[in-house]
Amino acid sequence: MLLSFLLQLIAIAMLALAMHKHFKAVFNLNITPLQVKLLTLLGWPLLCLSYYLAIFSLAAPIATVYWLGLLSLSILFVALVTN
């Protein structure tokens, strides 16, 4: 479950950085369209992989509940770091 959380955190960070506002706040640079596509194309599969790992490690119903709880923590952490 820890690996799932770490992948989830990385994926949410990538998806947040794919947005101009967050990329500018973190790096103080403008994001290129290629970077947006790359971060988005890497972020979504990582998020799906983290969910798969959560279901693989626990039973599906409880893994979904844990995964969604950790998702909210990931979003909160990334929001605090990027703003």
Biopython code that builds the backbone (N, CA, C, O; Angstrom):
import numpy as np
from Bio.PDB.StructureBuilder import StructureBuilder

atoms = [
    (1, "MET", "N", (0.825, -1.194, 0.000)),
    (1, "MET", "CA", (0.000, 0.000, 0.000)),
    (1, "MET", "C", (0.870, 1.259, 0.000)),
    (1, "MET", "O", (0.465, 2.296, -0.525)),
    (2, "LEU", "N", (2.052, 1.166, 0.583)),
    (2, "LEU", "CA", (2.955, 2.315, 0.606)),
    (2, "LEU", "C", (3.426, 2.663, -0.803)),
    (2, "LEU", "O", (3.487, 3.837, -1.166)),
    (3, "LEU", "N", (3.756, 1.657, -1.588)),
    (3, "LEU", "CA", (4.166, 1.896, -2.978)),
    (3, "LEU", "C", (3.023, 2.524, -3.769)),
    (3, "LEU", "O", (3.244, 3.412, -4.592)),
    (4, "SER", "N", (1.816, 2.065, -3.521)),
    (4, "SER", "CA", (0.647, 2.636, -4.185)),
    (4, "SER", "C", (0.507, 4.114, -3.829)),
    (4, "SER", "O", (0.217, 4.937, -4.697)),
    (5, "PHE", "N", (0.711, 4.451, -2.561)),
    (5, "PHE", "CA", (0.613, 5.850, -2.127)),
    (5, "PHE", "C", (1.698, 6.703, -2.764)),
    (5, "PHE", "O", (1.431, 7.829, -3.185)),
    (6, "LEU", "N", (2.908, 6.187, -2.840)),
    (6, "LEU", "CA", (4.001, 6.956, -3.440)),
    (6, "LEU", "C", (3.758, 7.197, -4.931)),
    (6, "LEU", "O", (3.993, 8.298, -5.428)),
    (7, "LEU", "N", (3.291, 6.178, -5.638)),
    (7, "LEU", "CA", (2.957, 6.356, -7.052)),
    (7, "LEU", "C", (1.814, 7.350, -7.220)),
    (7, "LEU", "O", (1.813, 8.168, -8.140)),
    (8, "GLN", "N", (0.859, 7.264, -6.331)),
    (8, "GLN", "CA", (-0.269, 8.183, -6.365)),
    (8, "GLN", "C", (0.189, 9.626, -6.148)),
    (8, "GLN", "O", (-0.280, 10.540, -6.826)),
    (9, "LEU", "N", (1.085, 9.821, -5.222)),
    (9, "LEU", "CA", (1.617, 11.151, -4.929)),
    (9, "LEU", "C", (2.374, 11.708, -6.132)),
    (9, "LEU", "O", (2.209, 12.876, -6.484)),
    (10, "ILE", "N", (3.190, 10.890, -6.753)),
    (10, "ILE", "CA", (3.934, 11.316, -7.947)),
    (10, "ILE", "C", (2.968, 11.641, -9.087)),
    (10, "ILE", "O", (3.148, 12.633, -9.794)),
    (11, "ALA", "N", (1.947, 10.807, -9.264)),
    (11, "ALA", "CA", (0.979, 11.028, -10.347)),
    (11, "ALA", "C", (0.209, 12.326, -10.139)),
    (11, "ALA", "O", (0.018, 13.090, -11.085)),
    (12, "ILE", "N", (-0.231, 12.580, -8.922)),
    (12, "ILE", "CA", (-0.972, 13.817, -8.643)),
    (12, "ILE", "C", (-0.065, 15.025, -8.831)),
    (12, "ILE", "O", (-0.509, 16.060, -9.329)),
    (13, "ALA", "N", (1.193, 14.906, -8.443)),
    (13, "ALA", "CA", (2.134, 16.005, -8.654)),
    (13, "ALA", "C", (2.328, 16.265, -10.148)),
    (13, "ALA", "O", (2.377, 17.419, -10.574)),
    (14, "MET", "N", (2.437, 15.212, -10.934)),
    (14, "MET", "CA", (2.585, 15.382, -12.386)),
    (14, "MET", "C", (1.348, 16.038, -12.995)),
    (14, "MET", "O", (1.466, 16.928, -13.837)),
    (15, "LEU", "N", (0.176, 15.605, -12.575)),
    (15, "LEU", "CA", (-1.048, 16.184, -13.114)),
    (15, "LEU", "C", (-1.201, 17.640, -12.680)),
    (15, "LEU", "O", (-1.707, 18.462, -13.445)),
    (16, "ALA", "N", (-0.776, 17.963, -11.480)),
    (16, "ALA", "CA", (-0.832, 19.356, -11.036)),
    (16, "ALA", "C", (0.160, 20.214, -11.814)),
    (16, "ALA", "O", (-0.156, 21.335, -12.212)),
    (17, "LEU", "N", (1.361, 19.678, -12.025)),
    (17, "LEU", "CA", (2.370, 20.433, -12.768)),
    (17, "LEU", "C", (2.015, 20.589, -14.239)),
    (17, "LEU", "O", (2.575, 21.452, -14.913)),
    (18, "ALA", "N", (1.117, 19.792, -14.742)),
    (18, "ALA", "CA", (0.671, 19.927, -16.124)),
    (18, "ALA", "C", (-0.194, 21.169, -16.309)),
    (18, "ALA", "O", (-0.478, 21.571, -17.437)),
    (19, "MET", "N", (-0.610, 21.770, -15.204)),
    (19, "MET", "CA", (-1.384, 23.007, -15.269)),
    (19, "MET", "C", (-0.433, 24.202, -15.210)),
    (19, "MET", "O", (0.518, 24.213, -14.429)),
    (20, "HIS", "N", (-0.701, 25.200, -16.041)),
    (20, "HIS", "CA", (0.186, 26.366, -16.159)),
    (20, "HIS", "C", (0.408, 27.055, -14.807)),
    (20, "HIS", "O", (1.535, 27.415, -14.466)),
    (21, "LYS", "N", (-0.653, 27.232, -14.055)),
    (21, "LYS", "CA", (-0.578, 27.950, -12.777)),
    (21, "LYS", "C", (0.402, 27.292, -11.809)),
    (21, "LYS", "O", (1.241, 27.965, -11.210)),
    (22, "HIS", "N", (0.291, 25.985, -11.662)),
    (22, "HIS", "CA", (1.145, 25.272, -10.708)),
    (22, "HIS", "C", (2.589, 25.163, -11.213)),
    (22, "HIS", "O", (3.533, 25.277, -10.432)),
    (23, "PHE", "N", (2.750, 24.942, -12.507)),
    (23, "PHE", "CA", (4.092, 24.856, -13.069)),
    (23, "PHE", "C", (4.828, 26.180, -12.880)),
    (23, "PHE", "O", (6.005, 26.199, -12.520)),
    (24, "LYS", "N", (4.127, 27.283, -13.125)),
    (24, "LYS", "CA", (4.719, 28.613, -12.969)),
    (24, "LYS", "C", (5.070, 28.886, -11.510)),
    (24, "LYS", "O", (6.104, 29.490, -11.228)),
    (25, "ALA", "N", (4.221, 28.447, -10.578)),
    (25, "ALA", "CA", (4.477, 28.671, -9.156)),
    (25, "ALA", "C", (5.690, 27.888, -8.664)),
    (25, "ALA", "O", (6.439, 28.374, -7.817)),
    (26, "VAL", "N", (5.888, 26.690, -9.184)),
    (26, "VAL", "CA", (6.988, 25.842, -8.720)),
    (26, "VAL", "C", (8.303, 26.199, -9.397)),
    (26, "VAL", "O", (9.321, 26.350, -8.722)),
    (27, "PHE", "N", (8.297, 26.337, -10.716)),
    (27, "PHE", "CA", (9.540, 26.514, -11.464)),
    (27, "PHE", "C", (9.785, 27.945, -11.952)),
    (27, "PHE", "O", (10.877, 28.261, -12.424)),
    (28, "ASN", "N", (8.770, 28.810, -11.838)),
    (28, "ASN", "CA", (8.860, 30.194, -12.302)),
    (28, "ASN", "C", (9.210, 30.266, -13.794)),
    (28, "ASN", "O", (9.925, 31.166, -14.235)),
    (29, "LEU", "N", (8.697, 29.307, -14.552)),
    (29, "LEU", "CA", (8.877, 29.240, -16.003)),
    (29, "LEU", "C", (7.524, 28.978, -16.647)),
    (29, "LEU", "O", (6.597, 28.499, -15.994)),
    (30, "ASN", "N", (7.418, 29.293, -17.923)),
    (30, "ASN", "CA", (6.215, 28.933, -18.667)),
    (30, "ASN", "C", (6.330, 27.491, -19.133)),
    (30, "ASN", "O", (7.408, 27.027, -19.503)),
    (31, "ILE", "N", (5.213, 26.797, -19.109)),
    (31, "ILE", "CA", (5.204, 25.393, -19.518)),
    (31, "ILE", "C", (4.921, 25.310, -21.019)),
    (31, "ILE", "O", (4.081, 26.039, -21.547)),
    (32, "THR", "N", (5.628, 24.422, -21.684)),
    (32, "THR", "CA", (5.426, 24.235, -23.120)),
    (32, "THR", "C", (4.327, 23.191, -23.344)),
    (32, "THR", "O", (4.060, 22.378, -22.459)),
    (33, "PRO", "N", (3.695, 23.208, -24.509)),
    (33, "PRO", "CA", (2.667, 22.196, -24.799)),
    (33, "PRO", "C", (3.202, 20.766, -24.734)),
    (33, "PRO", "O", (2.475, 19.848, -24.355)),
    (34, "LEU", "N", (4.459, 20.577, -25.100)),
    (34, "LEU", "CA", (5.051, 19.242, -25.013)),
    (34, "LEU", "C", (5.156, 18.783, -23.560)),
    (34, "LEU", "O", (4.898, 17.620, -23.250)),
    (35, "GLN", "N", (5.534, 19.695, -22.680)),
    (35, "GLN", "CA", (5.621, 19.346, -21.269)),
    (35, "GLN", "C", (4.245, 19.024, -20.692)),
    (35, "GLN", "O", (4.110, 18.118, -19.870)),
    (36, "VAL", "N", (3.232, 19.759, -21.120)),
    (36, "VAL", "CA", (1.865, 19.480, -20.662)),
    (36, "VAL", "C", (1.449, 18.075, -21.073)),
    (36, "VAL", "O", (0.918, 17.318, -20.260)),
    (37, "LYS", "N", (1.687, 17.729, -22.323)),
    (37, "LYS", "CA", (1.317, 16.396, -22.809)),
    (37, "LYS", "C", (2.102, 15.311, -22.095)),
    (37, "LYS", "O", (1.546, 14.279, -21.720)),
    (38, "LEU", "N", (3.391, 15.541, -21.906)),
    (38, "LEU", "CA", (4.232, 14.544, -21.254)),
    (38, "LEU", "C", (3.815, 14.310, -19.806)),
    (38, "LEU", "O", (3.696, 13.165, -19.370)),
    (39, "LEU", "N", (3.594, 15.388, -19.063)),
    (39, "LEU", "CA", (3.180, 15.243, -17.666)),
    (39, "LEU", "C", (1.813, 14.590, -17.555)),
    (39, "LEU", "O", (1.580, 13.781, -16.657)),
    (40, "THR", "N", (0.913, 14.933, -18.457)),
    (40, "THR", "CA", (-0.420, 14.335, -18.433)),
    (40, "THR", "C", (-0.371, 12.858, -18.821)),
    (40, "THR", "O", (-1.016, 12.021, -18.190)),
    (41, "LEU", "N", (0.395, 12.546, -19.859)),
    (41, "LEU", "CA", (0.483, 11.153, -20.308)),
    (41, "LEU", "C", (1.226, 10.261, -19.325)),
    (41, "LEU", "O", (1.035, 9.045, -19.345)),
    (42, "LEU", "N", (2.055, 10.821, -18.479)),
    (42, "LEU", "CA", (2.707, 10.035, -17.439)),
    (42, "LEU", "C", (1.884, 9.989, -16.160)),
    (42, "LEU", "O", (1.914, 8.991, -15.440)),
    (43, "GLY", "N", (1.155, 11.050, -15.873)),
    (43, "GLY", "CA", (0.393, 11.135, -14.628)),
    (43, "GLY", "C", (-0.777, 10.175, -14.548)),
    (43, "GLY", "O", (-0.941, 9.476, -13.548)),
    (44, "TRP", "N", (-1.592, 10.134, -15.594)),
    (44, "TRP", "CA", (-2.777, 9.267, -15.557)),
    (44, "TRP", "C", (-2.451, 7.776, -15.465)),
    (44, "TRP", "O", (-3.063, 7.081, -14.653)),
    (45, "PRO", "N", (-1.516, 7.256, -16.260)),
    (45, "PRO", "CA", (-1.191, 5.830, -16.101)),
    (45, "PRO", "C", (-0.600, 5.504, -14.728)),
    (45, "PRO", "O", (-0.853, 4.429, -14.184)),
    (46, "LEU", "N", (0.182, 6.420, -14.170)),
    (46, "LEU", "CA", (0.716, 6.180, -12.823)),
    (46, "LEU", "C", (-0.403, 6.133, -11.792)),
    (46, "LEU", "O", (-0.360, 5.329, -10.861)),
    (47, "LEU", "N", (-1.398, 6.989, -11.956)),
    (47, "LEU", "CA", (-2.532, 6.975, -11.042)),
    (47, "LEU", "C", (-3.305, 5.659, -11.161)),
    (47, "LEU", "O", (-3.717, 5.086, -10.153)),
    (48, "CYS", "N", (-3.496, 5.190, -12.373)),
    (48, "CYS", "CA", (-4.168, 3.896, -12.584)),
    (48, "CYS", "C", (-3.339, 2.745, -12.016)),
    (48, "CYS", "O", (-3.885, 1.813, -11.426)),
    (49, "LEU", "N", (-2.030, 2.813, -12.195)),
    (49, "LEU", "CA", (-1.152, 1.777, -11.651)),
    (49, "LEU", "C", (-1.209, 1.758, -10.130)),
    (49, "LEU", "O", (-1.192, 0.687, -9.524)),
    (50, "SER", "N", (-1.275, 2.919, -9.513)),
    (50, "SER", "CA", (-1.351, 2.957, -8.048)),
    (50, "SER", "C", (-2.647, 2.311, -7.557)),
    (50, "SER", "O", (-2.656, 1.640, -6.525)),
    (51, "TYR", "N", (-3.739, 2.512, -8.295)),
    (51, "TYR", "CA", (-5.000, 1.876, -7.918)),
    (51, "TYR", "C", (-4.916, 0.353, -8.091)),
    (51, "TYR", "O", (-5.411, -0.402, -7.254)),
    (52, "TYR", "N", (-4.293, -0.079, -9.170)),
    (52, "TYR", "CA", (-4.119, -1.511, -9.395)),
    (52, "TYR", "C", (-3.291, -2.139, -8.266)),
    (52, "TYR", "O", (-3.620, -3.219, -7.774)),
    (53, "LEU", "N", (-2.226, -1.460, -7.864)),
    (53, "LEU", "CA", (-1.395, -1.987, -6.779)),
    (53, "LEU", "C", (-2.159, -2.045, -5.461)),
    (53, "LEU", "O", (-1.962, -2.965, -4.668)),
    (54, "ALA", "N", (-3.028, -1.070, -5.227)),
    (54, "ALA", "CA", (-3.839, -1.086, -4.003)),
    (54, "ALA", "C", (-4.790, -2.280, -4.013)),
    (54, "ALA", "O", (-4.932, -2.967, -3.001)),
    (55, "ILE", "N", (-5.438, -2.531, -5.141)),
    (55, "ILE", "CA", (-6.363, -3.662, -5.236)),
    (55, "ILE", "C", (-5.604, -4.983, -5.163)),
    (55, "ILE", "O", (-6.106, -5.962, -4.611)),
    (56, "PHE", "N", (-4.394, -5.010, -5.719)),
    (56, "PHE", "CA", (-3.591, -6.223, -5.678)),
    (56, "PHE", "C", (-3.151, -6.561, -4.253)),
    (56, "PHE", "O", (-3.021, -7.735, -3.909)),
    (57, "SER", "N", (-2.923, -5.546, -3.429)),
    (57, "SER", "CA", (-2.420, -5.796, -2.082)),
    (57, "SER", "C", (-3.522, -6.091, -1.069)),
    (57, "SER", "O", (-3.276, -6.772, -0.073)),
    (58, "LEU", "N", (-4.730, -5.588, -1.309)),
    (58, "LEU", "CA", (-5.853, -5.810, -0.388)),
    (58, "LEU", "C", (-7.075, -6.248, -1.180)),
    (58, "LEU", "O", (-7.050, -6.279, -2.410)),
    (59, "ALA", "N", (-8.138, -6.585, -0.472)),
    (59, "ALA", "CA", (-9.405, -6.898, -1.146)),
    (59, "ALA", "C", (-9.943, -5.626, -1.803)),
    (59, "ALA", "O", (-9.742, -4.527, -1.286)),
    (60, "ALA", "N", (-10.613, -5.770, -2.921)),
    (60, "ALA", "CA", (-11.027, -4.626, -3.735)),
    (60, "ALA", "C", (-11.867, -3.589, -2.983)),
    (60, "ALA", "O", (-11.586, -2.397, -3.108)),
    (61, "PRO", "N", (-12.887, -3.984, -2.205)),
    (61, "PRO", "CA", (-13.692, -2.943, -1.547)),
    (61, "PRO", "C", (-12.892, -2.095, -0.544)),
    (61, "PRO", "O", (-12.996, -0.868, -0.550)),
    (62, "ILE", "N", (-12.117, -2.731, 0.294)),
    (62, "ILE", "CA", (-11.362, -1.970, 1.287)),
    (62, "ILE", "C", (-10.190, -1.237, 0.650)),
    (62, "ILE", "O", (-9.806, -0.157, 1.100)),
    (63, "ALA", "N", (-9.627, -1.822, -0.389)),
    (63, "ALA", "CA", (-8.532, -1.154, -1.094)),
    (63, "ALA", "C", (-9.026, 0.127, -1.752)),
    (63, "ALA", "O", (-8.305, 1.125, -1.777)),
    (64, "THR", "N", (-10.233, 0.114, -2.279)),
    (64, "THR", "CA", (-10.796, 1.315, -2.893)),
    (64, "THR", "C", (-10.990, 2.412, -1.856)),
    (64, "THR", "O", (-10.709, 3.580, -2.126)),
    (65, "VAL", "N", (-11.466, 2.047, -0.685)),
    (65, "VAL", "CA", (-11.664, 3.024, 0.385)),
    (65, "VAL", "C", (-10.317, 3.604, 0.830)),
    (65, "VAL", "O", (-10.182, 4.820, 0.968)),
    (66, "TYR", "N", (-9.334, 2.751, 1.053)),
    (66, "TYR", "CA", (-8.002, 3.230, 1.430)),
    (66, "TYR", "C", (-7.399, 4.099, 0.339)),
    (66, "TYR", "O", (-6.815, 5.145, 0.622)),
    (67, "TRP", "N", (-7.540, 3.664, -0.913)),
    (67, "TRP", "CA", (-6.948, 4.393, -2.031)),
    (67, "TRP", "C", (-7.558, 5.785, -2.154)),
    (67, "TRP", "O", (-6.838, 6.757, -2.382)),
    (68, "LEU", "N", (-8.877, 5.889, -2.005)),
    (68, "LEU", "CA", (-9.530, 7.193, -2.086)),
    (68, "LEU", "C", (-9.137, 8.088, -0.910)),
    (68, "LEU", "O", (-8.987, 9.299, -1.067)),
    (69, "GLY", "N", (-8.972, 7.487, 0.262)),
    (69, "GLY", "CA", (-8.495, 8.269, 1.409)),
    (69, "GLY", "C", (-7.084, 8.786, 1.191)),
    (69, "GLY", "O", (-6.783, 9.942, 1.487)),
    (70, "LEU", "N", (-6.230, 7.928, 0.675)),
    (70, "LEU", "CA", (-4.856, 8.356, 0.385)),
    (70, "LEU", "C", (-4.808, 9.344, -0.767)),
    (70, "LEU", "O", (-3.924, 10.199, -0.818)),
    (71, "LEU", "N", (-5.753, 9.234, -1.690)),
    (71, "LEU", "CA", (-5.825, 10.193, -2.788)),
    (71, "LEU", "C", (-6.087, 11.601, -2.255)),
    (71, "LEU", "O", (-5.489, 12.572, -2.718)),
    (72, "SER", "N", (-6.981, 11.697, -1.286)),
    (72, "SER", "CA", (-7.252, 13.020, -0.710)),
    (72, "SER", "C", (-6.023, 13.560, 0.016)),
    (72, "SER", "O", (-5.766, 14.763, -0.027)),
    (73, "LEU", "N", (-5.265, 12.699, 0.677)),
    (73, "LEU", "CA", (-4.030, 13.146, 1.319)),
    (73, "LEU", "C", (-2.986, 13.570, 0.295)),
    (73, "LEU", "O", (-2.266, 14.545, 0.510)),
    (74, "SER", "N", (-2.899, 12.852, -0.806)),
    (74, "SER", "CA", (-1.960, 13.213, -1.872)),
    (74, "SER", "C", (-2.296, 14.573, -2.463)),
    (74, "SER", "O", (-1.415, 15.404, -2.684)),
    (75, "ILE", "N", (-3.578, 14.789, -2.713)),
    (75, "ILE", "CA", (-4.009, 16.068, -3.270)),
    (75, "ILE", "C", (-3.721, 17.196, -2.294)),
    (75, "ILE", "O", (-3.260, 18.262, -2.700)),
    (76, "LEU", "N", (-3.985, 16.976, -1.020)),
    (76, "LEU", "CA", (-3.707, 18.002, -0.013)),
    (76, "LEU", "C", (-2.215, 18.315, 0.050)),
    (76, "LEU", "O", (-1.823, 19.481, 0.087)),
    (77, "PHE", "N", (-1.398, 17.289, 0.062)),
    (77, "PHE", "CA", (0.056, 17.490, 0.129)),
    (77, "PHE", "C", (0.567, 18.246, -1.095)),
    (77, "PHE", "O", (1.348, 19.188, -0.960)),
    (78, "VAL", "N", (0.136, 17.844, -2.272)),
    (78, "VAL", "CA", (0.583, 18.514, -3.503)),
    (78, "VAL", "C", (0.067, 19.954, -3.534)),
    (78, "VAL", "O", (0.782, 20.854, -3.973)),
    (79, "ALA", "N", (-1.159, 20.181, -3.077)),
    (79, "ALA", "CA", (-1.702, 21.539, -3.038)),
    (79, "ALA", "C", (-0.890, 22.431, -2.101)),
    (79, "ALA", "O", (-0.649, 23.599, -2.405)),
    (80, "LEU", "N", (-0.475, 21.884, -0.971)),
    (80, "LEU", "CA", (0.319, 22.673, -0.029)),
    (80, "LEU", "C", (1.708, 22.972, -0.575)),
    (80, "LEU", "O", (2.256, 24.044, -0.319)),
    (81, "VAL", "N", (2.272, 22.054, -1.310)),
    (81, "VAL", "CA", (3.621, 22.236, -1.833)),
    (81, "VAL", "C", (3.640, 23.173, -3.044)),
    (81, "VAL", "O", (4.551, 23.989, -3.181)),
    (82, "THR", "N", (2.639, 23.058, -3.920)),
    (82, "THR", "CA", (2.660, 23.845, -5.151)),
    (82, "THR", "C", (2.153, 25.269, -4.968)),
    (82, "THR", "O", (2.387, 26.109, -5.837)),
    (83, "ASN", "N", (1.478, 25.566, -3.886)),
    (83, "ASN", "CA", (0.970, 26.930, -3.686)),
    (83, "ASN", "C", (1.707, 27.676, -2.637)),
    (83, "ASN", "O", (1.388, 28.834, -2.364)),
]
sb = StructureBuilder()
sb.init_structure("model")
sb.init_model(0)
sb.init_chain("A")
sb.init_seg("    ")
for serial, (resi, resn, name, xyz) in enumerate(atoms, 1):
    if name == "N":
        sb.init_residue(resn, " ", resi, " ")
    sb.init_atom(name, np.array(xyz, "f"), 0.0, 1.0, " ", f" {name:<3s}", serial, name[0])
structure = sb.get_structure()
